[in-house]
Amino acid sequence: SQGLKAALPSSCCHDPSDMARVRSSLLVATILVLAVRWLAQAFLQWPQDAPRLPSVGAQQAAAAAATLAAAPLSATAADEYLNYNFAGEFTPYMIIGYFGTTTAMTAIAFLSYLILTKLKII
């Protein structure tokens, strides 16, 4: 046993926490490599033998046809007034939302503080 310890270099992992740290680093590195490979799929180069888009004239004709086809729908669209409250005016919804949110967050903060002090964490 003593001869085996003397033969091993001093940098070898003898402590279980060192071994756990190495395993943890290996796990993180593996997850990182898998994430990079998964994200790399979004940046693949377009295949060179893929079919080309039609000519510019055909694209313009298709756009004109789509515009003409949608023209009757746009002529019959309802012109409603939507009551947006983003112009700075106060509405009951905003007032109730403000006081409701601030009251709830204050209660959460106070109860968290109460629990942490009772458990003598802080």
N, C-alpha and C positions, 0 to 999 in steps of 0.2 A: 504494500500500500504506500509506504514511504517512497519507494523507488518510482512508483507511478506518478506521485505528486511532483517528484523532482524532475521527471521527464517532461511533464506538461509545462508549457510556457506560462508565465505569470499573467498574461493577458486572457487566459482562458476563463470562461464563466464558471465560477464556483458558487456564487450567491444566487439563490432562486429569483431574487428581485431583478438581477441583471439579465437572467434568462427571460423573465417576463417582459422586460423592457425591449429586448431584442425581438421577441415574438410580437409585441405591440407595434414596434416600428415596421416589422415585416408586414403585418396586417394593414397598417396605414399605407405603406408603399404599394401593396397589392390593390387596395381600393383605389388609390390615386391612378395607378396604371390602367385599371379597368375604366375609370371615369374618363380619362384622357382618350382611350380607344373609342369609347362610346360617343364622346363629343366630337371626335375626329370625323365621324361619319357625316357631320354637317358640312365639312369643308373638303369633301372629295371633289376631284376635278371632273368636269363634264366629259363623258366619253367622246372620243373623236369620231367614232362611226355612228353617232346618234343622228336621227333625221333632223334636217334643218327646218327652220321656220319658213313659211311661204314668203313670197316676195313682198316688197313694201306696198305695191299696188293692191295685192290681195288683202293685206292687213287694213289698208285704208277703206277698201270696199266693205270688209266685214265690220269695221267700226261704224261706217255710215249706215249699214243695214241695221245694226243694233240700236243706233240712235233713232232711226225711223220707226223701228218696232216699239221702242219705249215711249214715243211721242204721245200716243193716246193716253197712256197711263199717267204721264206727267200733267196732262191737261185736266184730268179729273181728280187730281190729288186734293184732299181737303186742306184748307188753309186755316188751321186752328191756332188759337192763341194758347200757348202753354205757359202756365204761371210759374216761371222760374224764380227762385228766391236767391239768386246769386248777385243781385244788384245792391246789396247792403241793407235792405229793409229787414226788420225783425218780423218774424212770423211766430205763431204759437208753437209750431213744430220745432223751430230753432230754440226757442226759450225753454220749452220742456226738455228738449234734448240736452241743452247745456246744463241745466240744473240737475237733471237726472244722471247724466254722466259724471259730473263733478261730485255729486253726493255718493254715487256708487264707488267711485275711485277712492274717495276719502274713507268710506267704510271699509273697503278692502285694505287700505294702508293701515288704518287703526287696528283692525282685527289681526293683521299680520304682525304688527308691533306687539300687540297684547299677547299673542301666542308665543312669539319669540322671547319675550321677557318672562313669561310664566315658565317656559322651558329652560330658562337661564342660558339661552344661546347668545343673547346680547344683553 
